[in-house]
Amino acid sequence: MKIKFFKVGIALMLFFSLVCFMSFELIGGWNIPPSAAAKKNPVKSDASSKANGKAEYLKSCKMCHGAAGTGNGKMAGGSNLTSKEFKGLSDGAIFYQINTGKGRMPSYKSKITADNSKWNLVNYLRTL
């Protein structure tokens, strides 16, 4: 009987460790340099910027993050861009994530070459 409880306890610890690890990878887990997080968005968050950002989002991000940014795109597994954790990131941190990528998220440094396009994307993501 004690062995059964021990096995169940070990299984539960492994399960919760895996859940914590996956949450860290999907929500956080980014090692964003303070200088990148402090970077200010030079693009005014107006209707034009958000429209351009939305066009970039639909082209580059929707397939993983979904139309509403909840992570349920056709290539599901993208982070939820409407989460409290994501909303708490600075514009500079989001720009850094777009630029560098991590894990299943590719770097868009060479895919979205104009910095203004990435800042427009940051402005649009704030509307989700």
QUILIN-V943738 format. One record per pair of residues at least 12 apart in sequence whose C-alpha atoms are under 10 Angstrom apart, sorted by sequence separation. I is the first residue (numbers start at 0). GAP is how many residues later the second one is. If there is no record, write none. Layout:
BEGIN
I:GAP + I:GAP
END
This chain:
BEGIN
56:12 + 60:12 + 61:12 + 62:12 + 63:12 + 64:12 + 65:12 + 67:12 + 68:12 + 69:12 + 95:12 + 96:12 + 98:12 + 53:13 + 61:13 + 62:13 + 63:13 + 64:13 + 65:13 + 67:13 + 68:13 + 69:13 + 94:13 + 95:13 + 98:13 + 61:14 + 62:14 + 63:14 + 64:14 + 65:14 + 67:14 + 68:14 + 94:14 + 97:14 + 98:14 + 62:15 + 63:15 + 64:15 + 65:15 + 61:16 + 63:16 + 64:16 + 98:16 + 60:17 + 64:17 + 98:19 + 94:20 + 97:20 + 97:21 + 95:22 + 94:23 + 97:23 + 93:24 + 94:24 + 97:24 + 93:25 + 94:25 + 77:26 + 78:26 + 94:26 + 76:27 + 77:27 + 91:27 + 93:27 + 94:27 + 76:28 + 90:28 + 93:28 + 92:29 + 93:29 + 91:30 + 90:31 + 93:31 + 89:32 + 90:32 + 90:34 + 90:35 + 60:37 + 86:38 + 85:39 + 86:39 + 63:40 + 85:40 + 86:40 + 63:41 + 86:41 + 81:43 + 60:44 + 80:44 + 81:44 + 25:45 + 80:45 + 81:45 + 82:45 + 81:46 + 80:47 + 59:48 + 40:49 + 41:49 + 39:50 + 40:50 + 25:51 + 26:51 + 27:51 + 38:51 + 39:51 + 40:51 + 59:51 + 25:52 + 26:52 + 36:52 + 37:52 + 38:52 + 39:52 + 59:52 + 25:53 + 26:53 + 36:53 + 37:53 + 38:53 + 39:53 + 24:54 + 25:54 + 26:54 + 35:54 + 36:54 + 37:54 + 38:54 + 40:54 + 35:55 + 36:55 + 37:55 + 38:55 + 39:55 + 22:56 + 26:56 + 35:56 + 36:56 + 38:56 + 55:56 + 68:56 + 26:57 + 27:57 + 34:57 + 35:57 + 36:57 + 38:57 + 67:57 + 26:58 + 27:58 + 33:58 + 34:58 + 35:58 + 36:58 + 69:58 + 26:59 + 32:59 + 33:59 + 35:59 + 36:59 + 67:59 + 68:59 + 31:60 + 32:60 + 35:60 + 36:60 + 60:60 + 67:60 + 31:61 + 35:61 + 55:61 + 56:61 + 59:61 + 66:61 + 30:62 + 31:62 + 54:62 + 55:62 + 29:63 + 32:63 + 52:63 + 56:63 + 31:64 + 51:64 + 52:64 + 55:64 + 56:64 + 31:65 + 51:65 + 52:65 + 54:65 + 55:65 + 56:65 + 29:66 + 30:66 + 51:66 + 52:66 + 53:66 + 54:66 + 29:67 + 48:67 + 51:67 + 52:67 + 53:67 + 56:67 + 31:68 + 48:68 + 51:68 + 52:68 + 53:68 + 55:68 + 56:68 + 49:69 + 50:69 + 51:69 + 52:69 + 53:69 + 54:69 + 48:70 + 49:70 + 50:70 + 52:70 + 53:70 + 29:71 + 30:71 + 48:71 + 49:71 + 51:71 + 52:71 + 53:71 + 29:72 + 42:72 + 47:72 + 48:72 + 49:72 + 50:72 + 51:72 + 52:72 + 28:73 + 29:73 + 41:73 + 42:73 + 48:73 + 49:73 + 50:73 + 53:73 + 28:74 + 41:74 + 42:74 + 44:74 + 45:74 + 48:74 + 49:74 + 40:75 + 42:75 + 43:75 + 44:75 + 48:75 + 49:75 + 42:76 + 43:76 + 46:76 + 49:76 + 24:77 + 25:77 + 40:77 + 41:77 + 42:77 + 44:77 + 45:77 + 46:77 + 49:77 + 24:78 + 25:78 + 40:78 + 41:78 + 44:78 + 45:78 + 24:79 + 39:79 + 40:79 + 42:79 + 43:79 + 44:79 + 42:80 + 40:81 + 44:81 + 40:82
END
